[in-house]
């Protein structure tokens, strides 16, 4: 995306409350905390919005995995990108129904694996692992 196609503003900074061993290959096993900067982005280019929506509707998780494997096999970095859109109220409802400690782990929502950090960006959802600063 080009800068003229969107506007963004910082919304929050979230920090993990305790250090855990990282899986990062450059510092594997080292105790670290993650810092997340949360931004609100609005796409202002209507053609880009339409293109993103059309592409996202036709791609499943399995499609993206296949594309990433094909990219790696052809000499690329083994990545494939798409925009995941989820029903906001239902997603918040799932997290509200969970005990706070259970929100610290990845979950599967509508066949999508969501990282444990997803809960940290949801307004009004307490997650013991994260603290807003």
C-alpha positions in Angstrom: 0.0 0.0 0.0 1.1 3.5 -0.7 0.9 6.3 1.9 -1.8 8.1 0.0 -4.1 5.1 0.1 -4.6 5.1 3.9 -4.5 7.1 7.1 -3.6 5.8 10.5 -3.2 6.9 14.0 -1.7 5.2 17.1 -4.3 4.0 19.6 -2.5 2.1 22.3 0.7 0.4 23.5 0.4 -3.0 25.1 3.2 -4.7 27.1 3.4 -8.3 28.3 3.5 -8.5 32.1 6.1 -11.2 32.4 9.1 -12.4 30.5 8.8 -15.7 28.6 11.3 -17.7 26.6 11.2 -16.5 23.0 10.9 -18.8 20.0 12.6 -16.2 17.8 15.5 -18.0 16.0 17.9 -15.1 16.7 17.4 -15.3 20.5 15.7 -18.7 21.1 15.1 -19.4 24.7 16.0 -15.9 25.9 13.4 -14.4 28.4 11.7 -11.5 26.6 8.5 -9.4 26.8 6.7 -8.2 23.7 5.6 -4.6 23.2 2.7 -4.1 20.8 1.8 -0.8 19.2 -1.8 -0.7 18.2 -2.9 1.5 15.3 -6.2 2.3 13.7 -5.9 2.4 9.9 -8.5 3.5 7.5 -8.1 2.7 3.8 -9.1 5.7 1.8 -8.6 4.3 -1.7 -12.0 2.7 -2.7 -10.3 0.6 -5.5 -7.9 -0.8 -2.9 -10.8 -1.6 -0.5 -12.6 -3.4 -3.3 -9.5 -5.4 -4.3 -8.7 -6.4 -0.7 -12.3 -7.6 -0.1 -12.5 -9.6 -3.3 -9.1 -11.3 -2.7 -9.9 -12.1 1.0 -13.3 -13.7 0.1 -11.6 -16.2 -2.1 -8.7 -17.3 0.1 -8.9 -19.8 2.9 -6.2 -20.6 5.4 -5.3 -23.7 3.4 -5.0 -21.5 0.2 -2.6 -19.2 1.9 -0.5 -22.1 3.2 -0.3 -23.5 -0.3 0.7 -20.1 -1.7 3.4 -19.7 0.9 4.8 -23.1 0.1 4.8 -22.4 -3.6 6.5 -19.0 -2.9 9.2 -20.8 -0.9 9.7 -23.5 -3.6 10.2 -20.8 -6.2 12.9 -19.1 -4.2 10.8 -16.6 -2.3 10.5 -16.1 1.5 7.6 -18.6 1.8 5.0 -16.0 2.6 1.5 -15.2 1.5 -0.6 -12.3 2.8 -4.3 -11.6 3.0 -6.6 -9.5 5.1 -8.6 -11.5 7.7 -11.9 -9.9 8.6 -14.0 -11.2 11.5 -17.3 -10.3 13.0 -16.2 -7.9 15.8 -19.1 -8.4 18.2 -19.0 -12.2 18.0 -15.2 -12.2 18.5 -15.5 -10.1 21.6 -18.3 -12.3 22.8 -16.1 -15.4 22.6 -13.4 -13.7 24.7 -16.0 -12.3 27.2 -17.3 -15.9 27.8 -13.8 -17.1 28.6 -12.2 -16.9 32.1 -9.5 -14.1 32.1 -6.6 -16.6 32.4 -7.9 -18.6 29.4 -7.5 -15.5 27.2 -3.7 -15.9 27.4 -3.5 -18.7 24.8 -4.2 -19.0 21.1 -7.8 -19.9 20.1 -9.6 -21.1 17.0 -12.4 -18.8 15.9 -14.4 -19.6 12.8 -11.6 -21.9 11.6 -8.9 -19.3 12.1 -6.1 -19.7 14.6 -5.8 -16.5 16.5 -2.6 -15.7 18.4 -2.8 -15.1 22.1 -2.0 -11.4 21.5 -5.3 -10.9 19.6 -7.2 -10.6 23.0 -4.9 -7.7 24.0 -6.3 -5.4 21.3 -10.0 -6.0 22.2 -11.5 -3.1 24.1 -13.0 -3.9 27.5 -11.5 -7.4 27.5 -9.1 -8.0 30.5 -6.2 -10.2 29.7 -3.8 -10.9 32.6 -0.8 -11.4 30.4 -1.0 -7.8 28.9 -1.0 -4.3 30.3 -1.9 -1.1 28.5 0.6 1.7 29.0 
